[in-house]
Amino acid sequence: MITKLDNANDFIAQQIYTIFQRSYKIEAELIGTLNFPPLSRTRNDIQSSQTHFYGLYIDELLAGAIELAISNEGLEINSLVVDPDHFRKGIADKLISYALTHDIATAIVETAVVNEPAIKLYKKHGFVEFKRWTPEHGIEKLAMVKSRNV
């Protein structure tokens, strides 16, 4: 079951931080970089964030988490992580499906151009690429959008 996470809580923020570190280290390797901005995020950054965190637990351990910024304009998926011990169990798929149940007109996500598994997963959920760019950190990114069918 997916539950809203209280990221202001010390214990929950530590769980989120731990899964971010474990998952994003794998993604940094996949991308081929040592300077991966999500890895510099601290527990305090997570704890003070105004975004919404949702998680999926397996045996009382946080197995996956999604971070959403929700506004009148739509929804942005800021982070989607799965603990490496739980890769290939459909957790990311469930978290995206859950995020898309919010009553929004559009959903946006960004990822590295070389992160083919993430791109494939987002395409499966109806996201399409609309922009590419290279930020200051040098990792080429793409943005994808999903619009609600009216």
C-alpha positions as CSV (number, residue, x, y, z in Angstrom):
1,M,0.0,0.0,0.0
2,I,1.2,3.5,-0.8
3,T,1.1,6.0,2.0
4,K,1.9,9.7,2.4
5,L,5.2,10.2,4.2
6,D,5.6,12.9,6.8
7,N,9.0,14.1,5.6
8,A,9.1,16.6,8.5
9,N,9.5,13.7,10.9
10,D,13.1,12.9,11.8
11,F,12.7,9.1,11.4
12,I,10.8,9.3,8.1
13,A,13.2,11.9,6.7
14,Q,16.1,9.5,7.5
15,Q,14.3,6.7,5.7
16,I,13.8,8.9,2.6
17,Y,17.4,10.1,2.7
18,T,18.7,6.5,2.9
19,I,16.6,5.2,0.0
20,F,17.6,8.3,-2.0
21,Q,21.3,7.6,-1.4
22,R,21.0,3.9,-2.2
23,S,19.0,4.4,-5.4
24,Y,20.7,7.5,-6.7
25,K,24.2,6.0,-6.4
26,I,23.0,3.3,-8.8
27,E,21.6,5.9,-11.1
28,A,24.8,8.0,-11.0
29,E,26.7,4.8,-12.1
30,L,24.2,4.2,-14.9
31,I,24.6,7.8,-16.1
32,G,28.4,7.6,-15.7
33,T,28.9,10.6,-13.4
34,L,30.4,11.2,-10.0
35,N,28.8,14.7,-9.7
36,F,25.1,13.7,-9.4
37,P,23.1,16.5,-7.8
38,P,20.4,14.3,-6.1
39,L,23.2,12.7,-4.0
40,S,24.1,16.0,-2.4
41,R,20.6,16.4,-0.9
42,T,20.8,16.1,2.9
43,R,18.3,14.7,5.4
44,N,17.6,18.3,6.5
45,D,16.8,19.3,2.9
46,I,14.3,16.5,2.7
47,Q,12.9,17.3,6.1
48,S,12.3,21.0,5.2
49,S,11.0,20.3,1.7
50,Q,7.4,21.6,0.9
51,T,6.9,18.8,-1.7
52,H,4.7,15.7,-1.0
53,F,6.4,12.3,-0.5
54,Y,4.6,9.0,-0.9
55,G,6.1,5.6,-0.1
56,L,5.6,1.9,-0.6
57,Y,6.7,-0.3,2.3
58,I,7.6,-3.9,2.1
59,D,8.0,-5.7,5.5
60,E,8.1,-2.3,7.3
61,L,11.0,-1.1,5.2
62,L,10.7,1.8,2.7
63,A,11.1,0.1,-0.7
64,G,10.2,3.0,-2.9
65,A,9.3,6.7,-2.7
66,I,8.0,9.4,-5.0
67,E,8.3,13.1,-4.5
68,L,5.7,15.3,-6.0
69,A,5.2,19.1,-6.4
70,I,1.5,19.7,-6.9
71,S,0.1,23.0,-8.0
72,N,-2.8,24.4,-10.0
73,E,-0.7,24.1,-13.1
74,G,-0.2,20.3,-12.6
75,L,2.1,17.8,-11.0
76,E,5.9,17.5,-11.2
77,I,7.6,14.3,-10.3
78,N,10.7,15.6,-8.5
79,S,12.1,12.2,-7.4
80,L,11.3,8.6,-7.9
81,V,13.5,6.0,-6.2
82,V,13.4,2.3,-5.5
83,D,15.7,0.7,-3.0
84,P,18.2,-1.5,-5.0
85,D,17.1,-4.6,-2.9
86,H,13.6,-4.1,-4.5
87,F,14.4,-3.4,-8.1
88,R,12.3,-5.1,-10.8
89,K,9.3,-5.7,-8.5
90,G,7.0,-3.1,-10.2
91,I,7.4,-0.6,-7.3
92,A,8.2,2.4,-9.5
93,D,5.3,1.5,-11.8
94,K,2.9,1.5,-8.8
95,L,4.2,4.8,-7.5
96,I,3.8,6.5,-10.9
97,S,0.3,5.1,-11.3
98,Y,-0.5,6.4,-7.8
99,A,0.9,9.9,-8.6
100,L,-1.3,10.0,-11.8
101,T,-4.5,9.5,-9.7
102,H,-4.2,13.1,-8.6
103,D,-6.7,15.4,-10.2
104,I,-4.3,17.3,-12.5
105,A,-4.3,18.4,-16.1
106,T,-0.6,17.7,-16.8
107,A,2.3,15.8,-15.2
108,I,5.9,16.6,-15.9
109,V,9.1,14.7,-15.1
110,E,12.8,15.2,-16.0
111,T,15.5,12.6,-16.2
112,A,18.9,12.0,-17.8
113,V,18.9,11.3,-21.5
114,V,20.9,8.2,-20.9
115,N,18.5,6.8,-18.3
116,E,16.8,4.5,-20.7
117,P,15.0,2.4,-18.0
118,A,13.3,5.5,-16.6
119,I,12.4,6.9,-20.0
120,K,10.9,3.5,-21.0
121,L,8.9,3.5,-17.7
122,Y,7.5,7.0,-18.2
123,K,6.6,6.3,-21.8
124,K,4.7,3.2,-20.6
125,H,2.6,5.6,-18.6
126,G,1.9,7.9,-21.5
127,F,4.6,10.5,-21.0
128,V,6.2,12.1,-24.2
129,E,9.4,14.0,-24.5
130,F,9.0,17.7,-25.0
131,K,12.5,19.3,-24.2
132,R,16.2,18.5,-24.0
133,W,19.0,20.6,-22.5
134,T,22.3,20.4,-20.6
135,P,22.3,22.1,-17.2
136,E,25.3,23.5,-15.5
137,H,26.3,20.2,-14.0
138,G,26.8,18.8,-17.5
139,I,24.3,15.8,-17.5
140,E,22.1,16.0,-20.6
141,K,18.5,15.9,-19.5
142,L,15.1,15.6,-21.1
143,A,11.7,16.6,-19.9
144,M,8.5,14.5,-20.5
145,V,4.9,15.5,-20.1
146,K,1.6,13.6,-19.8
147,S,-1.6,15.5,-20.4
148,R,-4.9,14.3,-19.1
149,N,-7.2,13.3,-21.9
150,V,-10.3,15.5,-21.8
